[in-house]
């Protein structure tokens, strides 16, 4: 007889989900464009949307032993974002680490995202995952609500698997996970938790997206990010530093 064990070690597809490692610098000010300014693996993918400070913070939830978080401070807001503006905090995942998702088959696996978030601006926010090569991307977004200002809240969201389009098996950034902080009308859709092609257009969020980037002094913290196969969130997988 044998037992099948699910979701044991290395279940988190996200690297540095507890924000412990910041090899470049622990704080970067005057951030205005895309790049990796501070905490390892987290790309600030944004158009021209104000000025930001990105830092590794010791403000954390008390649960599950977190000691660090990623903090964003809006030092100069953009009062009038355009239809083509966007802002995501994203992590890109290599295709060769994703073949067990079985995308493009009837066995495509669901992915469950869990994370802790805190902001002084309440409202509706979005996360998204996308896959595919440039020009043929597929997007899937989910909404969540920050209900109380300056309070840590845990969010759990499940994305259905993509049964129609396979993942490449190479060293490309085949899957991108993002937390959306702004999306102009060119990047909005009316659908959530559905796989949409880039022609729909790039479906990062809907028109209900909170206008976080338009507020001077807005803050946003995140930690404990875990993206794992299945329909249930498990406890955060702490790895060796």
Secondary structure, DSSP 8 states (H G I E B T S, - for coil): ------S-TT---SSSTT----SS-SEEEEE-SSB--SSTT-EEEESS--EEEEEEES---SGGG---EEEEEEEE--TT--TT-EEEEEEEEEGGG-GGG-TTSTT---EEEEEEEEESS-EEEEEEEEESSTTS-EEEEEEEEE-STT--EEEEEEE---SSS----SSSEEEEEEEEEEE-GGGB-S--SS-EEGGG---SB-TT---GGGSTT-EEEEEEEEEEESSS---------
